[in-house]
Amino acid sequence: MAKPSIPPPNPPALALALGGLLLAERRPALAGALAGLAIVFRLDLGLAALAGVALMAADRRAATRAALSGAALALVLMAPVVIAAPGDFWDQTIGFALDEQGLQRLPLPGSWDGGFEPNKILEHYYPYVLLAGSALWLIAAIRGRLPARLWAPAPLAAAGVVYLLARADVYHLVPLAAVLPVLLATAAASERAPAWTAALVVVLGLIAIQGLDLKRIQLLDPPPLATIHVDVADGVKAPPEEARALSELSRYVRSRVPPGDPVFVANPRFDLVTVGNPLVYVLVGRPNPTRYDVMQPGVVTTRPVQREIVADLERSRPRLVIRWLSPVADKPEDNGAGRSSGVRLLDRYLARTYAPERRFGDYLVLARRS
């Protein structure tokens, strides 16, 4: 989990899940509660953690106690969200996985076309290492008839495999890369055949080498970073140009827009969207007048949603629009999100209603026309 150093839900969910596994035999109710808390961070990883805790528990009664504890805590914490917006909750969890996830699916990497750089080659083929290691562990576990308690991390690994196959990039390999070493190590320690032990240890070693290489880069050859000078950033750093742009942008927007008044953070175009930048709302301290903080392909690229956003902007009439012009925002990908939807209603509205005023790096501030 050393890279990428961004604030996703995976690290806390995995930390809670692994903590639950460690406590499951001695404190099943507390272990279930940790897994239930993990559900709040990531639904799939949390449910997998709860299944793992039940497998790790000492007996059936302890497993039931753990499952009930985790389910109760998750229900209590998530109930306000579900009650307030059941449709949105479904759309952002199960519905997203069923409907929109396919648009963002990335294939597994192809053949390496760079020079002979062992660490780069390992990084390129790392998804294959993780998937092959998962298959190897499963065969070894069935072959060696591992006890149920050594299967406990397997639900987390299964969730990690599905997550990785959904989009094979550096962000989506983290859960599997964090959990698979536990499975490989415990299986290798229980294996009696030297050849199988060696195979499990080789994969474990490759994962360790990749992790150590990432830490080497972080410690010895880190990319240049600078502090974002905004109160809510609290010392968070970014590449120098980005940090400077965000600091200046935040001061400018706060001086022009009173607290409580909205601004809208727009992508370069809305017929082709790869990713949005909702953290800008946090840094400038001004709310979004629409309900679409996350710019999701298959959602904001559609005609009904663009009409809804236009209606929200007409009703709230924000003074400023911040257009995020980073190349990654509309970078074509080999999936459905990389193809234009042909819907430009929102782009035409913004061009007609707002005019360029100031630019800060990748951020162009548009002001509402008189």
N, C-alpha and C positions, 0 to 999 in steps of 0.2 A: 504493500500500500504506500510505498515511498513516492510513487509517481503515478499519475499527475497530482501535484499538490494543490488541489482545488477542494471546495467544501461540498462534496457529494454525500449522500446518505449511506454509502457502502461502509466506510470505516466504522462509524458508531454501531451500525447494525451488526457487522461482523464481530466487533469487540464484545457486544452484548451476547451474541450467539455463542462465541467461544467461552465467555464467562459462564454462561448457562451450562455448557457441557462440562466444564470443570467442577461445577457445584452439584450436578444432577444426582450423583450417588449419595452425597451427604446431606444436601439441602434441596430436595426436589421442588418444594413450593417456591423457594427463592429462585431456583434455576428456571422454573416455568415463568416466573414474573419477569426475569431478564429477557427471556425469549419473547414474552408478550410485549415488552417495551421495544424490542427489535422490530416487531410487526409494525409499530407506529412509524419507524424510520423507513423500512422497506417491507412491503407486504409479503413478497415472495421469500426473501431471506428470513424474515421473522417466522413465517409458517414452517419453513424448513428447519429453523432452529428449534421450534417447539416439537417437531417430530423427532429431531435428534436428541433432545432432552428426554423425551419419553423412552427412546431406545436405550439411553444411558442410565436411566433410573434402575435402582436395585431390584425392584419387583413390580408386579402389576399395580398394586395399590399406590406405590410411589409414583409410577408413571401417570396414573389417573390424577393424582394430586397435582403433579407438575402441569399436566395439560389443562386442568380446570383453572389453576392459578394464572397461567399465561393467557388463556382465552378470556378470563374475567378482566384482567388488567387491560388487555387490548381493547375489549368492548367498551370499558369505561372511558378510556382515553380517546377512542375514535368516535364514540357515540355523538358528541356535539357536531363533528364534521358531517357525519352521515345524516343526522337529523336535519341539519341546516341545509345541506345541498346533496341529497342522495344521488341525483343525476350526475352532478359534477364529480362526485366521488367515484362513481362507476366509470365515467368517461376517462378519468385520470389514472385508473388502476386496471381493472379487468378489460374495460372497453378499449383502452389504448393498446393493450397487448393484442387484442383480437383484431382491431381495425386499422390503427395508424402505424403500429410498429413495423409492419411489412414495408412501408414506404421508406424507412430509414435503415433497413437491413443492409449490411455490407458483407460481401463475400469474404471467405478466408483468403489470405494473401497468396499471390501467385509465385512464380519462380523468382529467385533473387537475381537482380541484374546489376548489382554493384560490384565493387572490388572485394578482395579477400580481407575482410575485417571480421574476425570471429565474433566479436561482441555484437556487431550490427547484424550479422547473419543469424545469430541466436535470437536477437530481438525480432527480426523479420519472421522467423518460423516459430516464435514463442507460442502462438495459439495452437499450433500443431503439437508442440511439446506437452501442453496442458491437456489437450484432448486425448492424445496417445497415452499420457500418464493416467488419465481417468479410466480409460479402457483397460490398461494393464492392471490397475488396482482392482477393478471389478473382477477380472478373470482370476487374479491371485486370491481375492477374498472368497469367491465361490469355490475355487480349487482347494484352498486351505481351510475352508469351513470356519472362517473367523467368527468368534462369538459376537452376539448382538451388540455389546457395548463398543466393540471396535468398528461397528457400522454407524455409530452415532453421528459422525460428521458427514456421512454419505448424503443425506438430504440437502445439506448446504452445498456439497459439491455438485449434486444434480441441478440445483437452482443455478449454480455458477456455469454449468455447461449450457443450459438453456439461454442464460443471459449472454454468454459469449457468442453463441450461434446466432442470436438475434442481431448482433452488430459486432463484427470482429475488429474492434479498435482498442486502443490502449486503456480506455475507460472501462470497457466491458469485460476485460480479462481479470480484473482485480479480485472479485469474489472467489473465483476458482483458484487463482494463484495463491490466495491466502489460506485456503482450506485444504487443497490437495496435498501439500507437504505433510500435514498431520496424518492423513490416510496412508500415504506412502511409507512414512516412518514407522507407524504402528504395524503395518502389514509386513514390512521388512524385518522388524524385530520378532515377529511371530513365525516367519517363514523358515522352513527347515531345509529346503532345496537351495544350495548355493547359487545356482544360475538364476533362480527367481529373485533371490535376495539382491544379487548384483544388478539385475534389471531395474528393480524398484529403486535401488540406491542411485543408479545412474540418472534416472529421471529426477529424483530428489536433488541430486547435485546440480543438474542443469537449471532447475528453478532457483536454487541457492546462488548460483553464479550470476544469473540474470538480476536477482535482487541486489546482490553485492555490487554489481556493475552500476546499477542505478544509484546506489548510495555513494559509490566512488565519484560519479559525475556530480552529485549534489555537493559533496564535500570538497573535492579537489578541482573540479572544472565546472562550477555552477554558472548558469547564464546570468548576465548582468541584471540586477533587480534594483528598484528604487521604491521608497515608501510612498503610498498614496496618502497625500496630506488632506484627508477628510476625516472628521471626527468619528463617524461610524465605521470607518475602515479599520481603526484601532491597530495601526501598524502593519496592516497587510501590504505586501509588496507586489509589484508587477514590473514587466520590462520598462526601462526608464521612459521611453516615449509614451507608452500607455499610462504610466503613473502620472506623468506631467499633464497629459491630456485630461485624465479623469479629475485630477485636482483642480485644474483651471475650469473645466466644464461645470463641476459642482458649485464652485464659487459663483460663476456667471449665472447659472440657473437659479440659485438661491437668491441672488440679488434682483432677479427679474420677476420671479414668480413667488407670491406670498405663501407662507406655510399653509398647507391644506388644499391649495389650488393644484389642479392636475397638470401633468405633462404627459406626452405620449412618446415612447421610445419605438421608433420604426426601423424596420430592416431596409436594406438598399432597394429591394423590390418584393412584392408580395405574390407574384405568380410563381416564384421559385424561392423557397425558404429552406435553409439547412439547419440553422440554429439561431436563436435570439440572444438578447443580452439583458435579462430582467434585473441584474444586479445594479444597473444604472439607476433604477427607481430608488434603490436603497441608498446609493451614494448621494444622489441629489436631494433625497428626502422629500420627494413629492409623489403623490399617488398616481396610479394609472386610471384613466377615466373609463377603461374597458375592463372586461373580465379576463382578458387574454394577456397575462404576464409572460407566459412561455409561448414563443412563436413556433408552432408545431406544423410541419408540412402535413397536408391532408386535412388541416383544420383552418388555419388562417389563409390558406391558398384557395379556399372555396368561395363561391359567390355568396351564399347566405351569410357566412361569417364576416366577410368583408363588408357586406351591407350593414350588418349589426355594428361593426366597428365604426363605420362612417356615421351611423345614427348616433352612437355614443359620443363621437367627437363633435357632431353638430349640437348635441344637447349640452355638453359640458364646455365647449368652445375653449380648449386650452390655449394659453398664450403662445406656448412654445412646443415644438415637436423636435425631438432629438433623433436624427437619422444616423444609425450605426452603419458606417460604410466599410467595415473590415472585410477583406477578401474572403474570410471564412464564412461570412454570413450567407452568401449565395454561391459558395463554391460547388460546382456540379459534382455529384457523386454517382456511382454506378448502382443506382436504385431509383425507386419512384420519386423520391424527393428531388432528385437531380434533373427532373424533367419539368418544364413549365406547365402550369395548369391552364395558362392562357387567360386567367382572370386578373385584370389590372384595375378594378374599380377603386380600390383604396389608393393605389399609386396615382391615378388620375385626380382623385379628390385632394390628396396632399399637394400635388403640383398646382392645382387650381386655387387652393385655400391658403397655402403657406409659401413664404418666400425665404431663400437663404439669408442668414444674418451673420453668423460667426462660425468658424470651424476650429475645432480643437483636435488635432490628430485625426483619428478615424471617426470623429463625432461632428456632424454638421448640424448646427442649431437653425431651425426654421422658425420664423415668426409669422403669426397670423396676419394676413393682409387686412388692410383697413376695409 
